[in-house]
């Protein structure tokens, strides 16, 4: 994901895209994405099911 940079994912990173890329569970994906956001790798926009990173 970091190799692609900010232009690497059309529409931003979503939990569903993250699940497909990393082959992780539905429960783990949002937790991982939130940790990445908290460490400054991602900036989130939207809310609830419409969150994009």
Helices and strands as residue ranges (DSSP letters): H 15-22, H 26-38, G 48-50
